Amino acid sequence: MKDRIAELRARSAEKADFSRDDMVQWLVDALKTPVGEIDQNHPLAQELTTDEVFVEKKGSKVIKRRIKTVGKNECARLLCDMMGWKAPEKREIDLGTKTLDAVREKALSIVSPLARAIE
């Protein structure tokens, strides 16, 4: 089953035009590219909004363009996850004496009948 899954993933990766390395590079570019360098044709541009505004005093129209880009914080989080830089969360679990006692009791209930059967 593991081999089949690996085979299917490999086939899928061959069909994709974007590798893991490409994704890492894209995230690095997103983090390093100054916002002022992103125009409507830039690969990091996600949305373009154009508004025409009439300026009364000058009697002309002004075209405002707003370019939405990727969020740098989200890109940083994703890059950290992909590269394994995020430290695993430490979780402490208190089993307590009741749980340990319950495990001992269960173990004795299994072992005792076996011990009697051997005698």
N, C-alpha and C positions, 0 to 999 in steps of 0.2 A: 504494500500500500504506500509506504514512504517513497519507494522508487517511482511509482506511478505519479505521485504528487510532484516529485522533483522533475520528472519528465514533462508534465503539463506546464509547470512553471517555466521551464527552460524554453519550451515551444512558445509560450506566451511572451517571454522576454525577447525572443527572436523577432516576433511580429511587431513588437512595440518599437517606436522610433525614438524612444527616450529611455536611456539606461539609468541605473542608480547613480553612476558617476556624473551623468548629465544633470540629474536632479541636484546633486550636491553642488555642482558648479553654478546652477541656476540660483540656488539659495545664497551662495557666496556672492554672486553678482548682485542679487537683490539687496544684500546687506551693505555692499561696498559702493553701489552706484548712488551718487548724489541725486536727490530728487529733482534738482534743476536741470539735469541732463536727460530727463525722461520726457520724450515727446509722444505724439499720438501713434507713431510707428515703432516705438521702442518695445522690445519683448516683455518688459515689465509693466507696460501700460495695460490696464484692465478695462477701463471705461473712459469714454470721452463725452463730455457734455459741452455743447456750444449754445451760447445765449447771445442774441443781438440786443444791444441796449442803445436807445436813442438818447443822445446828449443834447438837451435843449439849447444851452448857451452856445454851443459850437455848431448846432444844426447838422450833426452827423451821427452816424451809427458807430458803435464800438462793438466789436465781436469779442466776447469773453469765452475762453476755453478753459475747461477744468478737466484735468487728467487724473483719474484715480489709479493709484499704483498698489502694489502688494504691501501688506503690513510687515514692517521690518521686525517687530517683536515676534510675530507668529513665525516668520522665516527663521529667526534665531532659535526659537524653541524647537522647531522641526529639525533644523540642522543638528542641534545638540542631541536630539533623540536618535537621529540617523547615525551619528558618529559615535554614539555610546558615551557621550560626555556627561550625561545626566547621572548623578549618583543615585543608586537605588535608595528607595525610601526605607528607613529603618523602622521596623515595627517590633515592639516587644509584646509578647503574649504571656500573661500570667496564668499558668495552668492551675495554680493553687494546689493545696494539699488534698482537697476533695477529689479532684480529677486524678491525681496521682494515686490516691487510695483506691479509687474506683478501678484504675488500671490494674493495680496489684490484686484486688479482689477478683477481677475477671480472670486474670492469669491463674490464680489459685484454683478458681472453679474449673478451669480447663485441665490444669496439671494434676490436681488431686485425684480425679477419677482415673486418670492414666496411671498414676502411681499405685493406686489400689488394684488396678487390673494387672499390673506387673507382679505384685506380691503374691 
